[in-house]
Structures are given as structure tokens and as C-alpha cells.
């Protein structure tokens, strides 16, 4: 009689069945298959099976790994031990790694005097049988490794518990209606509420949990809602219009809307939006749109409360172009800024004045004012602060509130509405991060904002200018006991003498070198500020140190700080990151045997560069949704739009800089690389998973050490945040991998 064996990833136990009718199990109904004698891995086969009968935890499929027949695994307790609920785990055996034979093509591109080999270009084609077979084996390798990671299910339980606080957004007021999104611990996706009543629940739209609410915008009186949803993480949004009172869709769907801004006209019968990267005006019920600006770009829209003034911006690398349209006249939008090396944002306030926030001649941002009838003339209003980049602006009846970030910490200043003179500061709940400042369209005396820090879940606060008090307006939906932790700002120096900061979070006290995760981003002017993270706190609770480095390329110190980590200066970011690692080791926080890297998207590029430039400095790395082939990154995803940040291989000088750090091209045989886990997402429309595939194959071929190189692929997920359960599972897997290979979890 043939022998069958199933390994259940839910409870980490083996189940045997003498037939192929399936194994009886309380959580799963799975079909079995024969296990060949002496089997290690079967190329092209798959171990992952999805059981539609498993509808627990929001209808997510059950999973099982088929493993070779072996001696029974000894149990550490009664049936049921090892599940996340009781925190105990059954020890499991881990199969030896056997990387697939990945063909190395003798393919070389000759570009401006450079011979650029690309042996794994065939892995760019996700649909080819060869790539699918290679990916199936990578799936098997990851599952084999994952089931043997100590603490994996305890970490999953802790990340889930620490995430149970849920989320809540600041309110958006339209007419007498209050709109906000909230997610409780039981919900897979944030749910949109109107006046405390559920308006849109993605899980009700799609019980599979694969549909996300990408964006939404109510009409001025709050009676209609334009909303965008996408499926499977692909971010290919479809825009629909909903009647708020009935919940019925009242207009035909509009595709080609990728996070499109929506600017409603006051009568609620039409709106401006972006479709196929063009600015259009849509009238409800009409089959054809009016084309406003036909040049393809990434546009932003803002409409004054009275519906007269439409501001249009178009991103242009590290700058933007700007138009202003007077909708009371039958005239095309007038150019306000074009071809200027600055970011400028304009809006017309309820007082009829033009407010301009610009980095022109002010890298950290300043505020100017003017008359929308003469939008090219601006006057001084609020000066720039050279040490604190401007982040937000709220216009109220008697004052304006100006948000800034100083040393990666938020602050809000109060200025006189008429003169712009500084009057004081808004009291904040702590030293942390403030979200967007939300006001009523007509102004008023109140502002709402979210606040969070390293140990405080995000909550919404209200500041009243009449009482000058800040009060809690909405706490998060859930509650949890937050582990004891302390954070501190630590300075370090990059090789060129630049002074930088990193935020170190650990259990109180200094207990000598400990396993440490170093996290960074360093790109696109994005600032990393203190925020509550279940991922971070689960690691710290287990005894590790979590460090967030503020690097050049980010926005922590303004436009010049951003420019200092782009194009031909991109190596500065990697030097900064490596300097942070060296400082942590020198100051006794960790050792190279205990130090791990972690980064996502552009941060994945950062991790790839660091581990190929200084592999001996790190024990492990997680490289998530990464850019890694910097010679061909423009040809997939949104790569073409990132040329102003990185440069183009079609430019000889820029190609020199790209090749100097491109991680895929810096992999060298015979090097002992750290343990590396690539995480990629099959529906990622921003960064194609081809980067992770090619780099994984290159490192598996080249590494001379015993540390694994693995790829974890989620097929029905994308670049943006997906369902809560998928996020929790990913976080736990990343932490377990890093914990095992830095010695935190044994």
C-alpha cells in the first residue's frame, strides 16, 4: 500500500493517510498524493494546496506541505499544542537546502562601453514554463525552511495581538456628514463609515478578502461618494459613485484610475479626476468625459470650497508643474509653475486668498500668499525653518496651523491668519508623528489629526483654537498590552562627515550586544518618523533591538537632504546605512553575527546594495518588494517614472552610477553572503517580482556560505497593504527568519 504524509502549516504536525482521499483534520480538507521513496524535491511540483472548504479566519485557504516519509515527530504535549493560541510549538525537522539548477545564459549587453551580463533574464517572464517551474521549487524551499523556524507561530500570535488595536483615521467633513475609516481586530480591511454607520466594507464587496478600498472622496454636501477599489493587490482601480443614503451605485464604473484624486463641483453633478494619466471632467450619467489636460502625468487636483478655483499639479521627478483654472470663465488652465526645480502646492482658502507652499529658494519649504486672480505674484507669509521641513498646512477662521518635522519628530505651530506671525504651538500628546491636519471645508476653529509614536497606537486628536486645548477625539478600536520598551535618538557619522540620526528601540536598560534589525528607506523624499508597529514591538519583546536609520534621500531635512541621495549621489544612502551598522557594532548594541537588515521597495534596493557591498557586516537580511536590477528597472512596473530619482541606463553618465551599485550586477561568486529572504508579490504593479527572482537566482549560485537564500512569493498580493491576516503572516515570517539567523530565536 502506498504511504501518504501531510505536514499542516497551521499546527506544524504530520498527518498520514493510506489513500488519496485526504487526511481528516479539524482545520483542513486536503487531498494527498503518493510520496516517492527517498524523495527530496520534485522539480515543477508544488507542495501548496488551497482548500476551499477551509473558511476559517475570513475564508483564507488552508495550506499543507507534502514532505518525505520520515520518523514521527515527537510531541511536546497533548493534541493541539503548537498552535498560536497556546504559544507552544512542536519541534520539526528542517530539510537541507537544494537550490534548483537555474540556467545561466551567456547573455551580455554592450552599453556605452560596458559589458553587462544578464544570465537570468529568462526569469523576467513570469508566465514561462521555465520560470514557473523555478518558482515552484522556490516555494518548496521556503516552506521547508519556514516550518523549521523556531518561534514562528509564537511571533505570529504576538504580531496578531499587538495588531489587535486596529486603526482609525482622522475625520473628513462634508456638509453635516463625518466620514472616516476604521479597522477592528476582527476585520481584514479598513471599513469606511459615514456618521458611525458602515458605508463601504471591502469584505462585503468581496468575501474572498482580495478586494481593497484604495481611495474615496465625498461630494461637497456628503450625499454622494466617489470610491475606488482594486483586487488582488494590483492597484488597477475602478472608480464608482455611490449614493450615501441608499448605498446604491449611481453611475457607470470608470477604469484606468490609479489612486485618482477626485475634485467634486459644488452641485455634486460632476467632478474632475485623473483617468489614464490625463485630467478629465466627468458628468454623472455621461458616457464621454471632457478632456482638461491631455499630457500623461501623475496629477494632483485641488478645488476651492466655492468651486471656482481648480489647482492642477503634475509631478516631474523631484519637482512639479502647476496650473490654476478659474472655472467661472471658459478658459484653459493657466500655467503657474513649469520647468522649475521646486515642489509647489497651491490652494485657495475659504477667505479667498491664494496659499502657496513651496521649496523654491527654500529647501525645507515656506508659505507665500497671493491673489488667485494674479497667481504669479506671491508675498512673504511664513518663512522657512532650515532645521524643520514643512509638512502640512491648515487654514482656520483666525489662525493657520503649520506642521513641521524636526529631527524626525512632528510639531504644529500656530500663526496669525492675516500676518503669518507665529503665535505659539499646538500641544501634542507626546514626542512622535502627526498625520494630516483635517479641517471643515469652510474653515472653523477645529482641526483633527492622528498621533502615534513607537509605543503608542495611532489615535485621533482634536485641537480647538478657542480653548487652545488638544483632546482625544477617537481612540483606536481595540486595546492591547504594549511590551515595555524605550526609544532613543542616537547620532552617527557617514564617511563624508555627514551627521545623521537613528532611532533605537529596545527593552529598558543596556544589556550588551543583542540581535538587531536595522531598517531604512532613504529615497523619494519620504521621512521615517516614530510610529506604532506590531512588527517592531514583537521583535523588541523577544529581546531584540530595532533601529530605524534616517538616511539621505529621505525628507527628514528637506529637499537638499533628498537630493543628496539621488542620481549620482545615490551611493550616499548606502554609505549612510553601512555607517549606521558600523556604529551599532562599535557602540556595543550588536555584533555582525547578530545584525540583520530589513527594507521594502526602495528600501529593498538599500538592503540589496548593503549586503552586496559589505556582506561580512551582516548575518541576515529581508529584502521585500525590491528594486535590484538597476540597468533594466525602467522597463517594468512604474520604473520609468522613477528615472528622476535613480537615473537612466540610456544616459552614459547615469549608467556608470547605476552599474556602480546595482545589487544584481554586484553579486560575486565565492562570497559568504548573509542569510537572505526575498519577499515578493505576484500582483505588484509598482516593482515587478522579476527583481527578486533574478537576484535570488544570482545569490543562490554565488554564495559560498551555509546561510540560506530564499524567496517567499504571495501571488494574490501587491505592493500596497493587503488584508490584515496576510500582513500578520508576512511580518511573523520575516521576524522568524531574522530571529533564527541572528540567534534571537533558537
N, C-alpha and C positions, 0 to 999 in steps of 0.2 A: 504494500500500500504506500502511496506517495505521502511524503510528510510536508505539511504546510506550517508556516510560522509567521505571525504578525507581530510587529512591535508598534504599540499605540503611543503616539506622541502626546496624548492628553495625560496619561498617567504613568508613562515610562515603564510599561510592563509588556511582557511577551504573552501572546495567546496562540495556542495551537489548534488546528482543525484538521481532521482526517480527510475532508472532502473540500471541493472548491465552492461549496455553498455559502461559505462565510463563517466568520467567528462570532459567537454570541458574546455580546459585550454591552454593558448598560448605556454607554455613550455612543457607540458606533455600530453601523451595519455595513461591513466591508466584505468584499469578495476576496478570496485568497487565490494564490496561484502556486504552482509547484516551485520548490526551491531546489535548483540543481545542486548536486553533491559538490562540495568543495568550492562553492560559488563565492566570488569576491565582489565583482560587479559585472553587470551585463550592459555593454555599450548600447546606447539607444533606448534602453528600457527605462522605466520610471518607477519610483517607489511611492510616489504620492498619489493617493486616490481620494476623490472627493465623494462623500456620501450624502446624497440629497435628503436622506432620512434623518440626518443629524440636524435638528432645528434648534438646538440649544444655543444660548448666547447669541440671540439675534439672527439665527438662521445661518451662521457661519458653518462651512463644511467641516466634517471631521477629517482627520488625516492619519495615515498609517504608513510606516516604513517597513518594507519587506527586507528582512535580514537573513543571513545564512543560519542554518540549523546549528545550534550550539548547546552547551550545558545550560540548564536552567539558571537564571539569575537568583541569588539568594535574596529573600525578602527581609526587610528590616522591621516588619510589623504586620499587623493584620491587613486584610484586603482593604484597599482604599488609601493606604499610606502612600506618600509620594505625590499626592495631588496638591494643587496650590492652596486648598482650603486649610490643610493642617500643617503645611510648611515642611513636611518630611519628604525625603526623596529616596527612591530605590536606586542603589548604585547600578550602573550599567557599563557594559564593555564598550570600548570605542575601537572601531575598525581602523587599521592602518590606512594612511592616505595612499592612493594610487592615482596620480593625475592622468587624465586622458592624453593620448597622443594627439597633439594638435599640430597639424601640418604647418611648417614654416615655409611660406612661399618665397622664392628668390626675387621678390618684387622690390624694385628700387626706383624712387622718383628722383629725377635730377632737377633741382630747383635753385636757380641763381648760384650755381657753383657748389651746391650742397648735394651730396648723395644721401638720400633719405630712405632708408629701408623701411618697409611696412609688411613684415611677414604674416601678420594676422588680419590683413584687410578683409579676407573672406568672412571674418566674424562680424563685419558690419551689416551683413544681410541676415536679419533675424529670422526670415522665413525660409532660408535654405535648409535642406535636409541635413547638411553637414553641421550647420550652426545649431540646429535643434537637437541633433544627437549629442554634440558637445555640451549644450546647456543641460540636457537631461542627466548627463554624468555629473556635471557640477551640482545639480540639485541633489543627487545622491550623496556626493561628497559632503555637502553642507549638512544634510540630515544625519549622516553618520557622525559627524563631528558634534553636531548640536546635541544629540541625545546623550553624549558623554560629558557635557559641560556641567561641572558642579555648581549648584546654586541657581540653575536656570529657572526652575519653577518657583523657587522662593523669591527670586528677583521679580518674576512676573507678578507674583502676588503682591509684593511691596509696591511696584510701579502702579499696579491697579489701585491699591489702597490710597497711595499718595495722589493719584489722579482723580479720586472719587470726589474731590471738592468741586469738580465741574468747572464751567466757565460762564461768565455773564459779561455783556457788553454795555458800554455807556448808551444812553437812550438817544434816539433820533426823533425829534418832534416835528410833526406835520399837522397843522390845524389843531384840533383838540386831541389828536391821537399820539400815543407814545409807542414807538417801535424799538425792539431790541432783540438780540439773540441770546439764548441761554441753553446750556447743555448740562444735564444732571448726570450722575454716575451711571444711571441705567440707560442713557441714550447714546447711540453710536455717533450721531452728528448733532451739531448745534441746531436748535429749533428757533424759528422766527416767531415772535409774539407781537401782537398788537393789543395794547391795553390789557395785558395779562391773559389774553386768550391766544391759543395756538393758531397761527395763521398759515405757516408752512413748516411741515415736518418732512425732511427728506426720506425718512424711513417709511412714512405713509405713502409717499410718492413711489417708492421702490423698496419693498420689503427685503430685497437681497442685500441692502446696505451699500450698494455700489454707486448710488447717486448722491452728489454733493450739491449743496446750495452755494454757488460761487459768489453771487453778488445780488443786491436788491436796492431799490430806490422808490419810496412812495411819491405819489403826486403831491402838489402843494397843500391840498386840503386833506390828504391822507385817505381818500376814497378809493384810489387805485394803487396798484403796486407793480412795478416792472421788476421781474426777477429772472435770474439766470441759473440754470442747472447744467451739470455735466455728469457723465457716467464713467466709472472705471478709472478715475484719476486723469482722464485725458484732457481735461480743461477746454474741450471744444464746446463752449457754452451755447445753449439755445435760450433766447430771450422770449419771455411770455409776459402778458399783462393780466393781473388778477383783480377782480372786484373784491375789495376788502370786506364788504358787508356780507356777500354771498359765498365767497371762496371760489367763485367760478372764473375760469379763464375767459376773457372777453375779446381776445384778438388772436390772429394767426401767429404761430411761432416764427421767430426770426433767428436763423442760424448765422454762423460766421461772427459771433460776438464773443471775443476772448476778454473776459473781465471788462466789458464795455462800460464806460461811465454813461449815466443817463441824466439829462437835464430837462425836467418837465417844464412845459409852459404853464402859466398860472391857471388857464382854463381846464387843464387836465385832458385836453383832447389830442395833444401831440407832444413829442419830446425829441430832443437832439440826442444822438447816440453814435457809437462807432461800430460799423459793420464792415468786415473785410478790410480793416485798417483805413477806412475812409469815414469822414464826418458826414452824417446824414440827418435829415429830419423826417420823422415817421408820424403820420396821422393815423390814429386808430381806425381800423376798418379799411384802410387803403392798401392796395396791392403793390404800389410803387412808392419809393421814397424820393425826397428831394435831396440832391447831392449838394453839400455845402463846401467841402474841401475834398478833392479827388486824389491828391497825392497820398500815397500809402505811408503811414507812420504810426507810432504809438501815441495816441492823442489823449489829452485830458480836457474835461469840459467843466465850466462853472457858470451858473446863471444867477443873476441878481434876484433878490426876493420879489421885486416888482415885475420880473420877466423881461426887462428891457435890454440888459447888457449881458451878452454871451462872451465869455472868455474861452479861447481855444489855445491849448499848448501842444506842441509836438516835440517829443524827446529827440535829441540829437546828440547821442553819446553822453558826454559829461556836461552838456548844455541843452538848451531848448529854444525853439522858436515860439513866437507868441502873436496871437491875433485878438482883436476886440471887435465885436459886431454890435451895432445899435439896431436892435430888432424893430424899433419904431420906424425905421427907414428901409427902403428896398435897395440896400446896398450890400456888396460883398464885405466880409470881414476885413478890417484894416490891419496891416502889419504893424506890430508894436516893437518886436524884437526879432531879428533874423541874423544868423551868422555871427552872433556874439558869444564869446566864451564865458557864459554865465548861466545859472539856473534862476529863472524869474517866475514867480507865481503872482497872479493878479486876481483881485475880486472887487466888486462894487458893493459896499456895505449898505445897510438899511438907511444910513444917513446920507446916501448918495455920493459919498466920497470914494475915490479910487485908492485902494490899498495895494501896495506893491512890495512883495518880499523878494529880495534879490541878492545874489552873490556877486553882482557886478561891482568891481572895486572894493569888495568886502567878502573875503573867503568864508567867514563864519556867518554871513547873512546880516542884512539890515532892512529896515522898513522905511519906505518912502510913501508919500501920498500925492494925490493929484486930482484932476477933474477928468472924468471919463469922456467928456466932450473934447478934451485935448490930451489924449493918453500918452503922448510922447514927452510931456513935461512933468517931472517929478520933483517933490520938495522933501527936504530932510524931515524925519519924524522920530524914528527910534534908531539910534546909532548901533553899529556892530560892537559886539564884545569879543575881543580877539581870543579869549580863552573859553568861550562857550557858544557853540554853534546854535543858531536859531532853529527851532523845530516845529513850532506851531503858533497860531495867532487866533484869538477870539475877540470879536467886536461886540461890545455890550452897549448899554444906553449911555453910561457916563465914563466908562473906562475901557481900555483894551488890555487883554491878558496876553503876555508873550512867553511862550515856553522855550526853554533852552536846555542844553545838556552840558554840564560842567564836570569834567573828569568822569564821564560816562554815567553821571547821576543827574536826574531831572530836577528842574526848578521852574517856577512860574512867577514872572514879575508882573506888577500892576502898573499901568501907565495911564496918564490922563488922556481922555479921548480927544480933546481939542489940540493940546500942545505936544503930546507924546512924552511929557515929562514923567520920569519914574517916581512912583508914589510908595511902593513897598513890594512885599512878596506874599503870595498865597501860601498859607500854612499847609504843609503836606503831612501825610501820616508817618513818613519815615524817610530814610535815605534809599531811594530806589528809582523806579521808572514810572513815568506818567504817559498815558496814551493820548489820543487826540482830544482836543478841547471841543466839546459839543455844546452849542447854544440853540435857542429857539431862532427860527429864521428872521424874526422881526427884531432880534436883539434881546432886550430884557436885562435882568440883573443876576441871572444864574448861569453857571457853567457846570457841566458834568464831565468827569474824566475817570479813567481806570487807573489804579495804582497797584504795583506789585514790587517785591524785592526778592532776594534769594531764598527767604524762608516764609514769605507771606503770599498766599494765593491772591490772584487778582480780584479786586473788589471795585465797586463804582462809588465815587465820592461826588458830593455837590458843594460848590463854593458859592456863597451868597454875598454879593458886593454890598448889600445894605447892612448886613450884620457882621461882615468880614469874617465869617466862620466857615470852616470846612467840616462837613459832616458825612458820615457813612450813608449812602443812598441805597445801595443794594449789595449785600454780601453774596459770595458765590453760593450756588445751590446746595452744595454738600459741605461736609466738615471731616477733618481727619487730624490725627495727632502727628504733628510735624517733628521729625527727629531733631535732636539738639545739634546745632551747627553754628559756626561763626564764620564770618567773611571778613576779609581784609584786603585793602589795595596794596599791592607790592610793586615797587618800581624795578625796572631793569633797563639795560642799555644795549642797543643794537651795535653791530660792528662799526658803523659810520658815526657813532656818537649820539644818535637819536635816543632821547629818553622816552620810555614807554611805560604803560601800566598793565597789570594783570590782576584779576580778582581771584583770590584763593579762598575756597570754601572747604572746611574740614571740621571734624569734631573739635570741641574746645580743647585747648592745650596743644603743645607741640610734642609729639611722641617719637620723633626721629623719622627716618625715611619711610615712606609708605607708598603703596601703589597709587599712581596718579594718572588722571586723564587730563591732557592738555587740549583744549578746544579753541578753535579760531575760525575766522572767516576772511577778513581783510580784502574787501572788494566792493565795488558798486556804491561806495559812499554809505554803506549800511553800518550803523553803530550797534555794538553789542553792549547792552545795558543790563543791570541786575533784573532777573525775572525768576519767578517761582517755576521750578522744573522738577517733576517727579523723577525724571532720568537722573538729574544731578543728585537729588536728595537720597535716592536709593543707593547710589554709589557711596556717598558720604556715610550713610547709616551703616553700610557694610564695613566701614573702616578706611575707605579710600579718600583721596584728596581730589577735588575737581577745580580746574583752573581755566578761566576764560581770559585769553590774551586780546588786548585792544591793539590792533596792528595797523600800520599804514595801508591805505586802500579803503579803509572804513571811513565813517563820517564823524568819529568822535571829536575831531578837532577842526572840522570844516572842509572846504573844497580843496585847499592846498594839501591837507592830510590825505584826502582821497587821491589827488593827482600823484602824490608821492609813491603810490603803489599801483600804478597803471603803466601800460605800454612798455617803454624801455626801462621803466623803474619798477617793474613787477617783482624783480628779484629782491627788492627791499622787503616785501611782505614775507618772503620765505626766510630771509636773514633775521627779520624780527622774530618770527616763530621759533626758529632754531635758537636764537638768543634767549628766548623765554625758557626753552627746555634746559639749556645750559645753566641758566640762573637758578632754576628749581633744583637742579642737581647740586650746584655749588653751595646753595643756601641750606642744604640738608633736608629739603622737602621729600626728595625721592632719589632713585638711582636709575641708571639706564636700563637695568634689568626689571625695573618696576614702572617705567614710564610708557604711557600709551598716548597715541594721537587720535583725535576724532574731529571730523569735519564733514560738512554736507554741501553739495553743489559746488559753488566756488570754493567753499571750504574743503571739499573733496580734492580739488586741484591743489590746495595748500598742503594737505596731508600727503598727496602723491609726490609733490616736489620735495617735501621734507624727508620722506622715507627713502627717496632715491638719491638725495644729496648727502644725507647723514644717516645711513641705515644702522650704524653701530650705536646710535644715540637712543634708540627706541626698542622696546620689547614687543610692542603690538600696535596695531592701527586699525581703525574703522574708517573706511573711505566710502561715503554714501552719496549716491547720485552724482558721481564726479565727472568733471572735465579732465581728460588725461592725454588725449592726442591733440596737442595744440597746433599741429600743422593742418589738420583736417576738421577742426571743431566747427568752422564756419559752414560746413556742408550739411549739417543735420540740426534738428531741434530749432532753437532760437539763436543758434550760433552766429548767424550773420548780423544780428542786432547787437552783438557784444564786441564787434571789431573796435569801437572806440575805447573799450576797456583793455583789450588784450593786444590789438593789432591784427594784421592780416598776413597770411603766408604769401599773398600775391605782391606784397611790398618787400623788396630785398632786405632793407634795413630791419624791418619788423620781423621778417623771417629769422634773421640772425638771433634776435632776442627770444623769439618763441622756441627755437631749437635749443637754446641755451638752458631752458628749464623744463621743456615739455616732458612730463614724467614718463610717458610711454617710450620716448626716444632715449631716455637716460638709464633704462634698465640694462644692467651689465651681468653677464654670466659669471658664476663662481662667487657671488656676493652672498653673505649671510644676511638675508633680509628679515625684518621683523615678521611676526605673525600678522597676516593681513586678512581682513574680512571686507570684501566689497559688497555693498548693498545697492541693488538696482531695482527699477520699477518698470514693468513691461509697458505701461501706458504713459510713460513720461514723455511729454511733448516739448519739454524745455531742453533737458540733457538726455540724449539718446543713450540707452544702456550699452551701446556698442563700445563706449569708452571703458566701462567696467569689464566687458568681455575681453577686449584686446589686452588691457593691462593685466588682467588676471592670467591670461594665457602666457603673456611675456614673463611675468614673475614666476609662475609655476615652472616654466622652462629654465629660468635663470638661477633661481635661488639655490644656494649651496648648504643651507641650514636645514634643521629639523622642524622649524616653525612652519605651520600650515599657511597656505594661500587659498582662500575660499571665496565663493561667490554666492550670495543669498539673493534670489530673484523673487519678487512679488509681481505676478503677471497682471493682476487687475488693480494695480495701484499706479499713481502718478507722482509728479514732483511735489504737488501741494499736499497738505494734510488730508488724510482719508478718514476712515472710520476710527473711532476710539480704540476698539479692540485690536485693530491692525497696528495702530501706533504703539499700544502697550506691548504687543508681541514683539515688534521690532526693537523697541527700547530694551526689553529684557534680553533678547538675543545678543544685542550689541554689548550690553553690560556683562553678560555671562562670558562672552568671548574675551573681552578685555580683562575681566576679572581673573579668568583662568590663566591667561598668558602673561599677566603681571604678578601673579602669586597672591592676589587678594582672596581668591576662592580656590580651595584645594579639595 
